Amino acid sequence: MSDTRDRSGKNPTGEPSLDDYLIKDANSFALNLARMIEQAGKAAAAWIEPREQGLKSDVTAEPLADMVKTLSKLTEYWLSDPSRALEAQSLLFSSYLAIWTNSIRSMAGEPTEDIAVPDPKDKRFQDEDWTKNPFFHFLKQVYLVTAKWGLDLVEKADGLDEHTRHKAVFYVRQLVNAASPTNFILTNPELFKETVASNGMNLVNGMQMLTEDIIAGKGDLRLRQADHTYFRLGENLATTPGKVVARNDLAEIIQYAPRTKKVFKRPLLICPPWINKFYILDLSPEKSFIRWLVDQGHTVFVISWINPDIRHAHKDWEAYIREGIQFALDTIERRTGERKVNVAGYCVGGTLLSAALALMAREGDDRVKSATFFTTQVDFEHAGDLKVFVDEEQVSALEEAMLREGYLEGTKMMGAFNMLRSGDLIWPYVINNYMKGKGPVPFDLLYWNADATRVSAANHSFYLRNCYLENRLSRGKMVLARHRISLADIRIPVYSLAAKEDHIAPALSVFVGSRCFGGDVTYVLSGSGHIAGIINPPEKQKYQYWTGGPAEGNFSAWLDNAEEHPGSWWPHWQEWIEAQGAKKASPRYLEDNDSEVLGDAPGYYVRIRI
């Protein structure tokens, strides 16, 4: 049998070559398979050992039970009517028949058009054999048709309440992503060829990485998404100069060094989320929002939350307000002599900040003069995909697990967020790491994403119940420090920023929540999503933002009438914040002999890893 390939390894006739799929060295391949199995055994042992020692307890049954219960309701709808079930099956099998017919015609040399095509943004099917090889092309078509059929079953099912439908879409999408032929060696041409070319060495390396990742997760899989050896906090991440100027059991307060001849008289306090770490706002000098703020003349203070353990199990929202936000305000007043402060909150940090401002209004604390909220929900009726994980049964099961540990483990939180975009944040790395056997590249954003934090039990329970389950904050029913608080009591100017493609804090949810405040609210919509829509330096000239006045009426109508502006929203916010007070003062320098300085930014708490 002659080899018709050219020196590049390609078949000049354009026909698919089988040579790339044939094992050349059976002995080496068999040896590497044995080594792979040995490494897989080590991975299994790393998973089992902490469970045998009682160091790990799984709550896998609860989410699996919820998935089965949700999909059972979907199945019940389609099977309760034989004609309905027959119609659904007929649609699927007619598509299969069309694919089969096309395959026969294509092999006979007739031109055909694909029954289904991937989304242009879908990067899974880029290998040319997904198109040129009849087997893989057929497989791709069957998968795409089946995936669409499964999602259509959810969309067309009548009688499902919105929460059940939301969960059904989520679970079906997880199954669709997991069942992709790209996730299996024998059904992914790129993986197949790479396994043959390396005689299976890629699988040996992959299983070794899997073992390392389970060990790193102390019995849970800690999926690596970036090269962890490349980044160092304070060296090539979170490098904006500053000092830790206060610390308690829950938070460090960081003050950043001035970089301008004059600074705004009114300091700026940032309250980041505690479900991940604050340095998303200070990744690199080119991307750093904190550095940019300092360069505009702001005296910036940031709360760096502790990565909690069992000692913090009782720390609830009141504690986070008293020992976090108000502790920071006290620190700012002591260090600058200023009582009037601007504040900004990001994601759930903004939700906490809104509750704190409502409580402070009830208590007569008027130190905050303006508030900025980045992708912050205060009304949870239209909350994002995280609602999939929140109902009474799931929250009760989670509370029971947290009662044992004192906190929600960071790997669980990280896994939940990754599942929201499993096609982007899970499966590509499973393929690259454990099947190709290649380590991920250095990527600061994904390094931060994997730098997970625990969440104290009392804090998380309060948040899930008061916000997601009962929506108490927007309804004026949340109770803090024995006060029933209302967002309507917040009468200071508010800048509320949403992101158009945000799946965690949807733009509609932020829009509706912006109506809850009692003062003047400037609602702005950024392009992109929950992270990229916020971390968007003007120099990059990326994305866009929309302005359209107050968050009134219908969101779609607001967007239709809004004015689109190219680039970053940062300069627009700067104009807004200066309009709230532009008086200048001398820079507040940080001296090395300052008795209150506890260390250099980014501090100690941010370095505590799970």
Order of alpha helices (4+ residues) and beta strands (2+ residues): alpha-alpha-alpha-alpha-alpha-alpha-alpha-alpha-beta-beta-beta-beta-alpha-beta-alpha-alpha-beta-alpha-beta-alpha-beta-alpha-alpha-alpha-beta-alpha-alpha-beta-beta-beta-alpha-beta-beta-alpha-beta-alpha-beta-beta
